[in-house]
Amino acid sequence: MGEWLDWGQVSDALHISVSKVRQLIREHHLAAAVPVPGGGQKVPAALIMDGEIVKGVPGVLTVLHDAAYDDRDALAWLFTPDESLPGRPIDALRENRGSEVKRRAQALGF
């Protein structure tokens, strides 16, 4: 998944408080996981671009959580290559191809 950011780094990148980062994770606008056993929760840096959460990430995370994915599963899905896109869903979101990603995420709920 590449680079991981701790909550303080996410706070700096988004210019918000750490408590707001915590709220964004709780409300599924961001996703966090423990990348290294025994470590703390971190957020993949790829979810943030130009000082903002990548457009489409909150909506896709909500759809995935509605389909009973937890944050770890949702992140695995976002960062796993999908030949039908092509590429990884996170890359498609970063390239403003969010509707394709959201359709695929919605299909997981059925």
C-alpha angles and dihedrals in degrees: 000000000000123000121014125205126208117226092264091055091048088050090054094044093051096035092235136115123273089244089057089051088053090050093049090053092047091050092047096245086121131018128221134189139171103259095184122039109253092019129109129263116283137181123231108251090224090073089069125063130170093353095308139086107267110266110260097020096105093049094047092047090052091050091048092048090049086055088056097259116146121214094270092051092044091052091047089053093047092051099042116098115249115198091204093064090032109239132011121329091237090056091050090051091049088051091052094252093126099137090064091051094046091051091054092047091050090052089060090066093063 
